[in-house]
Amino acid sequence: MDYEALREGLGNVIRSERYRRGIRSQEGLAHAAGLHPAYVGSVERGERNVSLQNLVRIAGALGMPLSELIAEAEEAAELRKG
Amino acid sequence: MDYEALREGLGNVIRSERYRRGIRSQEGLAHAAGLHPAYVGSVERGERNVSLQNLVRIAGALGMPLSELIAEAEEAAELRKG
């Protein structure tokens, strides 16, 4: 799995899962995760080499297992590849 | 999911998956993943807040999807919690 594709897939999946839960703003997710809104923004844009701890925080704020978030990101990365 | 429990579970899972593949040494896995052996050692001991990029490298060296590695780590963390 290509890291950059996964990083971008992860950002897209986090954004779509956030909307699915009715969390309209990056601020809302950031608050629930205990992270800075600007940081969450850069994660959603696929710009960050997120650490395990912050991945756990984001998955927790979305109420889903991290493994599921990563599985969806892998799928998104595969689809994008073509 | 508790981050520290997951970090420890992940280290244990990486070590057991490495052995399962007949990679006897941390050096062997480090070489395959393009990481420093001492770094792989600290990851296996659950001491590191591993980044997404290094998680991708380790999963790739073990020949398994990252989502599967994380799912196994979640299971190990749950079991440990009792």
Backbone of each chain as nested JSON, in Angstrom:
{
  "chains": [
    {"id": "A", "residues": [
      {"number": 1, "name": "MET", "atoms": {"N": [0.851, -1.209, 0.0], "CA": [0.0, 0.0, 0.0], "C": [0.875, 1.243, 0.0]}},
      {"number": 2, "name": "ASP", "atoms": {"N": [0.629, 2.113, -0.945], "CA": [1.396, 3.351, -1.059], "C": [1.018, 4.315, 0.071]}},
      {"number": 3, "name": "TYR", "atoms": {"N": [2.039, 4.804, 0.767], "CA": [1.792, 5.668, 1.925], "C": [1.044, 6.951, 1.559]}},
      {"number": 4, "name": "GLU", "atoms": {"N": [1.475, 7.611, 0.5], "CA": [0.827, 8.892, 0.16], "C": [-0.631, 8.714, -0.245]}},
      {"number": 5, "name": "ALA", "atoms": {"N": [-0.902, 7.633, -0.974], "CA": [-2.291, 7.35, -1.35], "C": [-3.121, 7.056, -0.105]}},
      {"number": 6, "name": "LEU", "atoms": {"N": [-2.536, 6.317, 0.829], "CA": [-3.258, 5.984, 2.058], "C": [-3.527, 7.243, 2.885]}},
      {"number": 7, "name": "ARG", "atoms": {"N": [-2.531, 8.109, 2.954], "CA": [-2.666, 9.347, 3.719], "C": [-3.804, 10.198, 3.154]}},
      {"number": 8, "name": "GLU", "atoms": {"N": [-3.869, 10.269, 1.829], "CA": [-4.963, 11.028, 1.194], "C": [-6.305, 10.339, 1.38]}},
      {"number": 9, "name": "GLY", "atoms": {"N": [-6.301, 9.008, 1.23], "CA": [-7.539, 8.247, 1.437], "C": [-8.045, 8.436, 2.854]}},
      {"number": 10, "name": "LEU", "atoms": {"N": [-7.128, 8.413, 3.806], "CA": [-7.503, 8.574, 5.213], "C": [-8.154, 9.936, 5.45]}},
      {"number": 11, "name": "GLY", "atoms": {"N": [-7.575, 10.975, 4.886], "CA": [-8.142, 12.312, 5.047], "C": [-9.557, 12.379, 4.502]}},
      {"number": 12, "name": "ASN", "atoms": {"N": [-9.767, 11.792, 3.32], "CA": [-11.104, 11.804, 2.715], "C": [-12.108, 11.009, 3.551]}},
      {"number": 13, "name": "VAL", "atoms": {"N": [-11.656, 9.886, 4.076], "CA": [-12.539, 9.039, 4.878], "C": [-12.897, 9.733, 6.187]}},
      {"number": 14, "name": "ILE", "atoms": {"N": [-11.932, 10.394, 6.812], "CA": [-12.216, 11.11, 8.062], "C": [-13.254, 12.204, 7.803]}},
      {"number": 15, "name": "ARG", "atoms": {"N": [-13.074, 12.941, 6.707], "CA": [-14.041, 13.996, 6.394], "C": [-15.438, 13.411, 6.163]}},
      {"number": 16, "name": "SER", "atoms": {"N": [-15.523, 12.342, 5.374], "CA": [-16.856, 11.808, 5.063], "C": [-17.493, 11.158, 6.294]}},
      {"number": 17, "name": "GLU", "atoms": {"N": [-16.708, 10.516, 7.127], "CA": [-17.269, 9.926, 8.359], "C": [-17.723, 11.029, 9.326]}},
      {"number": 18, "name": "ARG", "atoms": {"N": [-16.988, 12.134, 9.329], "CA": [-17.389, 13.274, 10.156], "C": [-18.761, 13.807, 9.708]}},
      {"number": 19, "name": "TYR", "atoms": {"N": [-18.923, 14.014, 8.398], "CA": [-20.214, 14.504, 7.887], "C": [-21.332, 13.506, 8.183]}},
      {"number": 20, "name": "ARG", "atoms": {"N": [-21.01, 12.206, 8.018], "CA": [-22.022, 11.167, 8.23], "C": [-22.571, 11.229, 9.661]}},
      {"number": 21, "name": "ARG", "atoms": {"N": [-21.717, 11.69, 10.589], "CA": [-22.137, 11.801, 11.989], "C": [-22.726, 13.183, 12.32]}},
      {"number": 22, "name": "GLY", "atoms": {"N": [-22.897, 14.003, 11.294], "CA": [-23.496, 15.315, 11.514], "C": [-22.562, 16.308, 12.18]}},
      {"number": 23, "name": "ILE", "atoms": {"N": [-21.26, 16.02, 12.15], "CA": [-20.297, 16.984, 12.688], "C": [-19.899, 17.871, 11.521]}},
      {"number": 24, "name": "ARG", "atoms": {"N": [-20.52, 19.058, 11.452], "CA": [-20.371, 19.906, 10.28], "C": [-18.994, 20.536, 10.148]}},
      {"number": 25, "name": "SER", "atoms": {"N": [-18.378, 20.851, 11.287], "CA": [-17.128, 21.614, 11.223], "C": [-15.936, 20.775, 11.687]}},
      {"number": 26, "name": "GLN", "atoms": {"N": [-14.752, 21.157, 11.178], "CA": [-13.511, 20.547, 11.654], "C": [-13.314, 20.886, 13.135]}},
      {"number": 27, "name": "GLU", "atoms": {"N": [-13.812, 22.042, 13.557], "CA": [-13.73, 22.433, 14.973], "C": [-14.455, 21.411, 15.85]}},
      {"number": 28, "name": "GLY", "atoms": {"N": [-15.625, 20.969, 15.371], "CA": [-16.399, 20.005, 16.158], "C": [-15.638, 18.708, 16.371]}},
      {"number": 29, "name": "LEU", "atoms": {"N": [-15.032, 18.215, 15.291], "CA": [-14.254, 16.979, 15.407], "C": [-13.019, 17.208, 16.272]}},
      {"number": 30, "name": "ALA", "atoms": {"N": [-12.358, 18.353, 16.06], "CA": [-11.151, 18.67, 16.824], "C": [-11.474, 18.701, 18.317]}},
      {"number": 31, "name": "HIS", "atoms": {"N": [-12.595, 19.327, 18.665], "CA": [-12.973, 19.412, 20.076], "C": [-13.201, 18.022, 20.663]}},
      {"number": 32, "name": "ALA", "atoms": {"N": [-13.917, 17.186, 19.918], "CA": [-14.209, 15.829, 20.405], "C": [-12.931, 15.001, 20.527]}},
      {"number": 33, "name": "ALA", "atoms": {"N": [-11.95, 15.287, 19.677], "CA": [-10.718, 14.489, 19.66], "C": [-9.623, 15.087, 20.539]}},
      {"number": 34, "name": "GLY", "atoms": {"N": [-9.835, 16.316, 21.024], "CA": [-8.789, 16.973, 21.815], "C": [-7.606, 17.402, 20.964]}},
      {"number": 35, "name": "LEU", "atoms": {"N": [-7.905, 17.812, 19.72], "CA": [-6.853, 18.25, 18.797], "C": [-7.158, 19.679, 18.331]}},
      {"number": 36, "name": "HIS", "atoms": {"N": [-6.172, 20.31, 17.713], "CA": [-6.363, 21.674, 17.206], "C": [-7.128, 21.621, 15.877]}},
      {"number": 37, "name": "PRO", "atoms": {"N": [-8.091, 22.522, 15.679], "CA": [-8.855, 22.525, 14.425], "C": [-7.973, 22.599, 13.179]}},
      {"number": 38, "name": "ALA", "atoms": {"N": [-6.926, 23.402, 13.218], "CA": [-6.045, 23.511, 12.048], "C": [-5.345, 22.18, 11.754]}},
      {"number": 39, "name": "TYR", "atoms": {"N": [-5.042, 21.456, 12.823], "CA": [-4.411, 20.137, 12.656], "C": [-5.39, 19.178, 11.98]}},
      {"number": 40, "name": "VAL", "atoms": {"N": [-6.642, 19.156, 12.475], "CA": [-7.654, 18.286, 11.871], "C": [-7.853, 18.649, 10.396]}},
      {"number": 41, "name": "GLY", "atoms": {"N": [-7.826, 19.952, 10.1], "CA": [-7.952, 20.385, 8.706], "C": [-6.85, 19.805, 7.833]}},
      {"number": 42, "name": "SER", "atoms": {"N": [-5.634, 19.849, 8.316], "CA": [-4.511, 19.342, 7.516], "C": [-4.558, 17.819, 7.396]}},
      {"number": 43, "name": "VAL", "atoms": {"N": [-5.089, 17.145, 8.425], "CA": [-5.258, 15.689, 8.333], "C": [-6.287, 15.371, 7.253]}},
      {"number": 44, "name": "GLU", "atoms": {"N": [-7.396, 16.11, 7.251], "CA": [-8.458, 15.848, 6.26], "C": [-7.97, 16.146, 4.835]}},
      {"number": 45, "name": "ARG", "atoms": {"N": [-7.027, 17.051, 4.711], "CA": [-6.47, 17.335, 3.376], "C": [-5.364, 16.344, 3.003]}},
      {"number": 46, "name": "GLY", "atoms": {"N": [-5.094, 15.389, 3.858], "CA": [-4.087, 14.36, 3.554], "C": [-2.67, 14.863, 3.625]}},
      {"number": 47, "name": "GLU", "atoms": {"N": [-2.455, 15.895, 4.445], "CA": [-1.133, 16.521, 4.486], "C": [-0.263, 16.038, 5.639]}},
      {"number": 48, "name": "ARG", "atoms": {"N": [-0.832, 15.2, 6.533], "CA": [-0.148, 14.888, 7.781], "C": [0.258, 13.422, 7.904]}},
      {"number": 49, "name": "ASN", "atoms": {"N": [1.449, 13.228, 8.434], "CA": [1.907, 11.891, 8.801], "C": [1.431, 11.644, 10.24]}},
      {"number": 50, "name": "VAL", "atoms": {"N": [0.134, 11.371, 10.369], "CA": [-0.524, 11.295, 11.68], "C": [0.112, 10.21, 12.545]}},
      {"number": 51, "name": "SER", "atoms": {"N": [0.243, 10.492, 13.832], "CA": [0.788, 9.495, 14.761], "C": [-0.316, 8.555, 15.23]}},
      {"number": 52, "name": "LEU", "atoms": {"N": [0.107, 7.413, 15.748], "CA": [-0.843, 6.425, 16.267], "C": [-1.762, 7.052, 17.318]}},
      {"number": 53, "name": "GLN", "atoms": {"N": [-1.19, 7.848, 18.208], "CA": [-2.0, 8.455, 19.272], "C": [-3.095, 9.364, 18.705]}},
      {"number": 54, "name": "ASN", "atoms": {"N": [-2.751, 10.165, 17.719], "CA": [-3.758, 11.048, 17.138], "C": [-4.767, 10.271, 16.284]}},
      {"number": 55, "name": "LEU", "atoms": {"N": [-4.319, 9.175, 15.66], "CA": [-5.26, 8.309, 14.948], "C": [-6.289, 7.734, 15.921]}},
      {"number": 56, "name": "VAL", "atoms": {"N": [-5.811, 7.304, 17.1], "CA": [-6.712, 6.762, 18.121], "C": [-7.705, 7.838, 18.574]}},
      {"number": 57, "name": "ARG", "atoms": {"N": [-7.225, 9.07, 18.748], "CA": [-8.1, 10.169, 19.169], "C": [-9.185, 10.444, 18.128]}},
      {"number": 58, "name": "ILE", "atoms": {"N": [-8.777, 10.472, 16.856], "CA": [-9.733, 10.778, 15.786], "C": [-10.759, 9.656, 15.645]}},
      {"number": 59, "name": "ALA", "atoms": {"N": [-10.281, 8.401, 15.646], "CA": [-11.214, 7.263, 15.549], "C": [-12.184, 7.284, 16.728]}},
      {"number": 60, "name": "GLY", "atoms": {"N": [-11.666, 7.588, 17.92], "CA": [-12.522, 7.656, 19.104], "C": [-13.582, 8.743, 18.969]}},
      {"number": 61, "name": "ALA", "atoms": {"N": [-13.19, 9.901, 18.442], "CA": [-14.135, 11.006, 18.277], "C": [-15.206, 10.653, 17.245]}},
      {"number": 62, "name": "LEU", "atoms": {"N": [-14.853, 9.802, 16.28], "CA": [-15.825, 9.365, 15.271], "C": [-16.611, 8.152, 15.749]}},
      {"number": 63, "name": "GLY", "atoms": {"N": [-16.204, 7.599, 16.894], "CA": [-16.909, 6.442, 17.451], "C": [-16.756, 5.183, 16.63]}},
      {"number": 64, "name": "MET", "atoms": {"N": [-15.571, 5.001, 16.034], "CA": [-15.343, 3.786, 15.26], "C": [-13.966, 3.214, 15.587]}},
      {"number": 65, "name": "PRO", "atoms": {"N": [-13.794, 1.886, 15.417], "CA": [-12.48, 1.308, 15.658], "C": [-11.469, 1.856, 14.649]}},
      {"number": 66, "name": "LEU", "atoms": {"N": [-10.243, 2.06, 15.108], "CA": [-9.206, 2.561, 14.203], "C": [-9.004, 1.615, 13.02]}},
      {"number": 67, "name": "SER", "atoms": {"N": [-9.086, 0.307, 13.274], "CA": [-8.893, -0.664, 12.185], "C": [-9.91, -0.437, 11.061]}},
      {"number": 68, "name": "GLU", "atoms": {"N": [-11.136, -0.032, 11.436], "CA": [-12.179, 0.2, 10.432], "C": [-11.865, 1.474, 9.631]}},
      {"number": 69, "name": "LEU", "atoms": {"N": [-11.398, 2.498, 10.338], "CA": [-11.021, 3.747, 9.67], "C": [-9.896, 3.484, 8.657]}},
      {"number": 70, "name": "ILE", "atoms": {"N": [-8.906, 2.69, 9.072], "CA": [-7.78, 2.383, 8.188], "C": [-8.239, 1.507, 7.019]}},
      {"number": 71, "name": "ALA", "atoms": {"N": [-9.132, 0.559, 7.286], "CA": [-9.638, -0.305, 6.209], "C": [-10.347, 0.536, 5.146]}},
      {"number": 72, "name": "GLU", "atoms": {"N": [-11.136, 1.514, 5.595], "CA": [-11.826, 2.391, 4.638], "C": [-10.823, 3.252, 3.869]}},
      {"number": 73, "name": "ALA", "atoms": {"N": [-9.78, 3.683, 4.547], "CA": [-8.746, 4.485, 3.883], "C": [-8.011, 3.651, 2.832]}},
      {"number": 74, "name": "GLU", "atoms": {"N": [-7.748, 2.387, 3.148], "CA": [-7.097, 1.502, 2.177], "C": [-7.973, 1.329, 0.943]}},
      {"number": 75, "name": "GLU", "atoms": {"N": [-9.279, 1.165, 1.19], "CA": [-10.219, 1.009, 0.085], "C": [-10.24, 2.278, -0.779]}},
      {"number": 76, "name": "ALA", "atoms": {"N": [-10.292, 3.429, -0.124], "CA": [-10.303, 4.711, -0.856], "C": [-9.013, 4.866, -1.667]}},
      {"number": 77, "name": "ALA", "atoms": {"N": [-7.894, 4.463, -1.093], "CA": [-6.602, 4.586, -1.778], "C": [-6.546, 3.652, -2.985]}},
      {"number": 78, "name": "GLU", "atoms": {"N": [-7.095, 2.448, -2.838], "CA": [-7.138, 1.479, -3.942], "C": [-7.995, 2.008, -5.082]}},
      {"number": 79, "name": "LEU", "atoms": {"N": [-9.175, 2.554, -4.739], "CA": [-10.11, 3.071, -5.746], "C": [-9.458, 4.2, -6.54]}},
      {"number": 80, "name": "ARG", "atoms": {"N": [-8.768, 5.063, -5.81], "CA": [-8.14, 6.214, -6.442], "C": [-7.056, 5.783, -7.426]}},
      {"number": 81, "name": "LYS", "atoms": {"N": [-6.359, 4.689, -7.042], "CA": [-5.259, 4.19, -7.864], "C": [-5.795, 3.659, -9.189]}},
      {"number": 82, "name": "GLY", "atoms": {"N": [-7.057, 3.223, -9.1], "CA": [-7.617, 2.88, -10.351], "C": [-8.152, 1.549, -10.604]}}
    ]},
    {"id": "B", "residues": [
      {"number": 1, "name": "MET", "atoms": {"N": [-11.012, 2.98, 22.435], "CA": [-9.788, 2.155, 22.57], "C": [-8.685, 2.985, 23.229]}},
      {"number": 2, "name": "ASP", "atoms": {"N": [-8.129, 2.437, 24.283], "CA": [-7.065, 3.113, 25.015], "C": [-5.768, 3.099, 24.194]}},
      {"number": 3, "name": "TYR", "atoms": {"N": [-5.191, 4.289, 24.046], "CA": [-4.01, 4.406, 23.197], "C": [-2.828, 3.574, 23.7]}},
      {"number": 4, "name": "GLU", "atoms": {"N": [-2.556, 3.633, 25.001], "CA": [-1.383, 2.903, 25.517], "C": [-1.544, 1.393, 25.381]}},
      {"number": 5, "name": "ALA", "atoms": {"N": [-2.76, 0.919, 25.62], "CA": [-3.025, -0.514, 25.45], "C": [-2.857, -0.906, 23.98]}},
      {"number": 6, "name": "LEU", "atoms": {"N": [-3.317, -0.046, 23.077], "CA": [-3.195, -0.34, 21.648], "C": [-1.726, -0.341, 21.219]}},
      {"number": 7, "name": "ARG", "atoms": {"N": [-0.966, 0.604, 21.74], "CA": [0.462, 0.712, 21.404], "C": [1.202, -0.554, 21.85]}},
      {"number": 8, "name": "GLU", "atoms": {"N": [0.856, -1.041, 23.03], "CA": [1.483, -2.285, 23.512], "C": [1.008, -3.484, 22.715]}},
      {"number": 9, "name": "GLY", "atoms": {"N": [-0.298, -3.518, 22.442], "CA": [-0.837, -4.618, 21.644], "C": [-0.194, -4.654, 20.265]}},
      {"number": 10, "name": "LEU", "atoms": {"N": [-0.003, -3.486, 19.689], "CA": [0.607, -3.392, 18.363], "C": [2.035, -3.949, 18.377]}},
      {"number": 11, "name": "GLY", "atoms": {"N": [2.791, -3.593, 19.394], "CA": [4.161, -4.101, 19.5], "C": [4.186, -5.624, 19.57]}},
      {"number": 12, "name": "ASN", "atoms": {"N": [3.296, -6.179, 20.384], "CA": [3.246, -7.639, 20.53], "C": [2.838, -8.315, 19.228]}},
      {"number": 13, "name": "VAL", "atoms": {"N": [1.883, -7.7, 18.534], "CA": [1.4, -8.276, 17.28], "C": [2.495, -8.212, 16.208]}},
      {"number": 14, "name": "ILE", "atoms": {"N": [3.217, -7.108, 16.146], "CA": [4.295, -6.995, 15.162], "C": [5.349, -8.077, 15.418]}},
      {"number": 15, "name": "ARG", "atoms": {"N": [5.697, -8.265, 16.704], "CA": [6.699, -9.289, 17.03], "C": [6.2, -10.68, 16.637]}},
      {"number": 16, "name": "SER", "atoms": {"N": [4.945, -10.994, 16.971], "CA": [4.464, -12.358, 16.689], "C": [4.288, -12.573, 15.187]}},
      {"number": 17, "name": "GLU", "atoms": {"N": [3.857, -11.539, 14.456], "CA": [3.727, -11.678, 12.99], "C": [5.111, -11.803, 12.337]}},
      {"number": 18, "name": "ARG", "atoms": {"N": [6.089, -11.125, 12.913], "CA": [7.464, -11.254, 12.404], "C": [7.949, -12.699, 12.561]}},
      {"number": 19, "name": "TYR", "atoms": {"N": [7.765, -13.271, 13.753], "CA": [8.181, -14.659, 13.978], "C": [7.429, -15.603, 13.057]}},
      {"number": 20, "name": "ARG", "atoms": {"N": [6.12, -15.353, 12.899], "CA": [5.301, -16.233, 12.065], "C": [5.84, -16.306, 10.638]}},
      {"number": 21, "name": "ARG", "atoms": {"N": [6.482, -15.216, 10.212], "CA": [7.058, -15.164, 8.861], "C": [8.51, -15.634, 8.83]}},
      {"number": 22, "name": "GLY", "atoms": {"N": [8.989, -16.134, 9.96], "CA": [10.36, -16.652, 9.996], "C": [11.418, -15.568, 9.987]}},
      {"number": 23, "name": "ILE", "atoms": {"N": [11.014, -14.328, 10.315], "CA": [12.002, -13.259, 10.427], "C": [12.468, -13.259, 11.88]}},
      {"number": 24, "name": "ARG", "atoms": {"N": [13.622, -13.875, 12.12], "CA": [14.053, -14.122, 13.491], "C": [14.483, -12.858, 14.231]}},
      {"number": 25, "name": "SER", "atoms": {"N": [15.086, -11.924, 13.492], "CA": [15.672, -10.759, 14.167], "C": [14.922, -9.475, 13.845]}},
      {"number": 26, "name": "GLN", "atoms": {"N": [15.006, -8.522, 14.772], "CA": [14.461, -7.181, 14.527], "C": [15.214, -6.532, 13.367]}},
      {"number": 27, "name": "GLU", "atoms": {"N": [16.483, -6.884, 13.216], "CA": [17.28, -6.362, 12.089], "C": [16.635, -6.762, 10.754]}},
      {"number": 28, "name": "GLY", "atoms": {"N": [16.17, -8.011, 10.685], "CA": [15.555, -8.495, 9.445], "C": [14.324, -7.689, 9.072]}},
      {"number": 29, "name": "LEU", "atoms": {"N": [13.494, -7.451, 10.064], "CA": [12.282, -6.664, 9.795], "C": [12.649, -5.218, 9.472]}},
      {"number": 30, "name": "ALA", "atoms": {"N": [13.604, -4.678, 10.232], "CA": [14.034, -3.298, 10.007], "C": [14.537, -3.124, 8.576]}},
      {"number": 31, "name": "HIS", "atoms": {"N": [15.337, -4.081, 8.118], "CA": [15.887, -4.002, 6.76], "C": [14.765, -4.022, 5.727]}},
      {"number": 32, "name": "ALA", "atoms": {"N": [13.818, -4.92, 5.92], "CA": [12.703, -5.028, 4.965], "C": [11.841, -3.761, 4.972]}},
      {"number": 33, "name": "ALA", "atoms": {"N": [11.755, -3.101, 6.127], "CA": [10.88, -1.941, 6.266], "C": [11.61, -0.628, 5.998]}},
      {"number": 34, "name": "GLY", "atoms": {"N": [12.951, -0.687, 5.88], "CA": [13.709, 0.552, 5.696], "C": [13.76, 1.393, 6.951]}},
      {"number": 35, "name": "LEU", "atoms": {"N": [13.808, 0.726, 8.109], "CA": [13.853, 1.424, 9.396], "C": [15.083, 0.967, 10.178]}},
      {"number": 36, "name": "HIS", "atoms": {"N": [15.402, 1.706, 11.233], "CA": [16.56, 1.348, 12.061], "C": [16.177, 0.197, 13.005]}},
      {"number": 37, "name": "PRO", "atoms": {"N": [17.069, -0.783, 13.181], "CA": [16.76, -1.909, 14.074], "C": [16.377, -1.47, 15.489]}},
      {"number": 38, "name": "ALA", "atoms": {"N": [17.045, -0.451, 16.019], "CA": [16.715, 0.003, 17.381], "C": [15.297, 0.584, 17.427]}},
      {"number": 39, "name": "TYR", "atoms": {"N": [14.914, 1.223, 16.33], "CA": [13.546, 1.771, 16.252], "C": [12.521, 0.64, 16.256]}},
      {"number": 40, "name": "VAL", "atoms": {"N": [12.765, -0.385, 15.434], "CA": [11.846, -1.535, 15.398], "C": [11.766, -2.183, 16.778]}},
      {"number": 41, "name": "GLY", "atoms": {"N": [12.897, -2.274, 17.47], "CA": [12.896, -2.833, 18.819], "C": [11.985, -2.056, 19.756]}},
      {"number": 42, "name": "SER", "atoms": {"N": [12.069, -0.738, 19.695], "CA": [11.24, 0.079, 20.598], "C": [9.764, 0.011, 20.204]}},
      {"number": 43, "name": "VAL", "atoms": {"N": [9.482, -0.156, 18.913], "CA": [8.092, -0.343, 18.478], "C": [7.555, -1.661, 19.034]}},
      {"number": 44, "name": "GLU", "atoms": {"N": [8.357, -2.722, 18.93], "CA": [7.901, -4.037, 19.416], "C": [7.71, -4.033, 20.931]}},
      {"number": 45, "name": "ARG", "atoms": {"N": [8.452, -3.189, 21.638], "CA": [8.27, -3.089, 23.09], "C": [7.114, -2.142, 23.451]}},
      {"number": 46, "name": "GLY", "atoms": {"N": [6.438, -1.614, 22.442], "CA": [5.277, -0.754, 22.704], "C": [5.657, 0.612, 23.235]}},
      {"number": 47, "name": "GLU", "atoms": {"N": [6.849, 1.08, 22.897], "CA": [7.341, 2.343, 23.457], "C": [7.156, 3.531, 22.52]}},
      {"number": 48, "name": "ARG", "atoms": {"N": [6.681, 3.273, 21.286], "CA": [6.698, 4.329, 20.273], "C": [5.314, 4.767, 19.821]}},
      {"number": 49, "name": "ASN", "atoms": {"N": [5.185, 6.07, 19.65], "CA": [3.994, 6.636, 19.029], "C": [4.235, 6.646, 17.521]}},
      {"number": 50, "name": "VAL", "atoms": {"N": [4.123, 5.476, 16.916], "CA": [4.513, 5.262, 15.518], "C": [3.691, 6.145, 14.583]}},
      {"number": 51, "name": "SER", "atoms": {"N": [4.33, 6.659, 13.56], "CA": [3.619, 7.476, 12.578], "C": [2.972, 6.585, 11.519]}},
      {"number": 52, "name": "LEU", "atoms": {"N": [1.996, 7.172, 10.823], "CA": [1.313, 6.433, 9.751], "C": [2.314, 5.893, 8.723]}},
      {"number": 53, "name": "GLN", "atoms": {"N": [3.284, 6.711, 8.359], "CA": [4.251, 6.274, 7.342], "C": [5.038, 5.047, 7.801]}},
      {"number": 54, "name": "ASN", "atoms": {"N": [5.465, 5.049, 9.069], "CA": [6.221, 3.894, 9.56], "C": [5.327, 2.68, 9.771]}},
      {"number": 55, "name": "LEU", "atoms": {"N": [4.06, 2.916, 10.11], "CA": [3.103, 1.805, 10.193], "C": [2.943, 1.147, 8.823]}},
      {"number": 56, "name": "VAL", "atoms": {"N": [2.86, 1.979, 7.785], "CA": [2.735, 1.451, 6.419], "C": [3.984, 0.646, 6.051]}},
      {"number": 57, "name": "ARG", "atoms": {"N": [5.15, 1.153, 6.435], "CA": [6.401, 0.434, 6.146], "C": [6.442, -0.927, 6.835]}},
      {"number": 58, "name": "ILE", "atoms": {"N": [6.043, -0.949, 8.106], "CA": [6.101, -2.2, 8.872], "C": [5.084, -3.206, 8.333]}},
      {"number": 59, "name": "ALA", "atoms": {"N": [3.858, -2.739, 8.073], "CA": [2.837, -3.637, 7.524], "C": [3.296, -4.185, 6.177]}},
      {"number": 60, "name": "GLY", "atoms": {"N": [3.896, -3.322, 5.359], "CA": [4.401, -3.754, 4.056], "C": [5.486, -4.814, 4.197]}},
      {"number": 61, "name": "ALA", "atoms": {"N": [6.386, -4.621, 5.158], "CA": [7.479, -5.581, 5.37], "C": [6.927, -6.92, 5.859]}},
      {"number": 62, "name": "LEU", "atoms": {"N": [5.796, -6.885, 6.565], "CA": [5.162, -8.119, 7.05], "C": [4.221, -8.702, 5.985]}},
      {"number": 63, "name": "GLY", "atoms": {"N": [4.012, -7.951, 4.921], "CA": [3.151, -8.427, 3.829], "C": [1.688, -8.526, 4.224]}},
      {"number": 64, "name": "MET", "atoms": {"N": [1.229, -7.601, 5.043], "CA": [-0.185, -7.614, 5.422], "C": [-0.748, -6.206, 5.374]}},
      {"number": 65, "name": "PRO", "atoms": {"N": [-2.078, -6.079, 5.158], "CA": [-2.672, -4.746, 5.151], "C": [-2.543, -4.109, 6.536]}},
      {"number": 66, "name": "LEU", "atoms": {"N": [-2.323, -2.814, 6.575], "CA": [-2.208, -2.109, 7.851], "C": [-3.48, -2.279, 8.677]}},
      {"number": 67, "name": "SER", "atoms": {"N": [-4.644, -2.273, 8.02], "CA": [-5.907, -2.424, 8.754], "C": [-5.95, -3.741, 9.52]}},
      {"number": 68, "name": "GLU", "atoms": {"N": [-5.338, -4.778, 8.946], "CA": [-5.332, -6.092, 9.613], "C": [-4.396, -6.058, 10.823]}},
      {"number": 69, "name": "LEU", "atoms": {"N": [-3.249, -5.419, 10.641], "CA": [-2.295, -5.283, 11.755], "C": [-2.96, -4.536, 12.915]}},
      {"number": 70, "name": "ILE", "atoms": {"N": [-3.671, -3.458, 12.602], "CA": [-4.336, -2.661, 13.643], "C": [-5.483, -3.46, 14.279]}},
      {"number": 71, "name": "ALA", "atoms": {"N": [-6.217, -4.211, 13.458], "CA": [-7.32, -5.024, 14.005], "C": [-6.778, -6.039, 15.002]}},
      {"number": 72, "name": "GLU", "atoms": {"N": [-5.649, -6.652, 14.676], "CA": [-5.037, -7.625, 15.599], "C": [-4.552, -6.923, 16.863]}},
      {"number": 73, "name": "ALA", "atoms": {"N": [-4.025, -5.717, 16.708], "CA": [-3.547, -4.952, 17.872], "C": [-4.729, -4.581, 18.777]}},
      {"number": 74, "name": "GLU", "atoms": {"N": [-5.86, -4.214, 18.177], "CA": [-7.062, -3.895, 18.964], "C": [-7.513, -5.119, 19.758]}},
      {"number": 75, "name": "GLU", "atoms": {"N": [-7.478, -6.273, 19.093], "CA": [-7.878, -7.513, 19.752], "C": [-6.939, -7.817, 20.923]}},
      {"number": 76, "name": "ALA", "atoms": {"N": [-5.642, -7.677, 20.689], "CA": [-4.654, -7.928, 21.744], "C": [-4.859, -6.958, 22.903]}},
      {"number": 77, "name": "ALA", "atoms": {"N": [-5.161, -5.711, 22.603], "CA": [-5.369, -4.702, 23.645], "C": [-6.631, -5.017, 24.444]}},
      {"number": 78, "name": "GLU", "atoms": {"N": [-7.676, -5.483, 23.773], "CA": [-8.919, -5.867, 24.445], "C": [-8.688, -7.044, 25.382]}},
      {"number": 79, "name": "LEU", "atoms": {"N": [-7.971, -8.046, 24.899], "CA": [-7.7, -9.255, 25.686], "C": [-6.923, -8.905, 26.945]}},
      {"number": 80, "name": "ARG", "atoms": {"N": [-5.938, -8.031, 26.772], "CA": [-5.092, -7.647, 27.891], "C": [-5.922, -6.942, 28.975]}},
      {"number": 81, "name": "LYS", "atoms": {"N": [-6.896, -6.15, 28.498], "CA": [-7.742, -5.375, 29.406], "C": [-8.61, -6.315, 30.229]}},
      {"number": 82, "name": "GLY", "atoms": {"N": [-8.899, -7.481, 29.637], "CA": [-9.662, -8.498, 30.34], "C": [-11.127, -8.353, 30.063]}}
    ]}
  ]
}
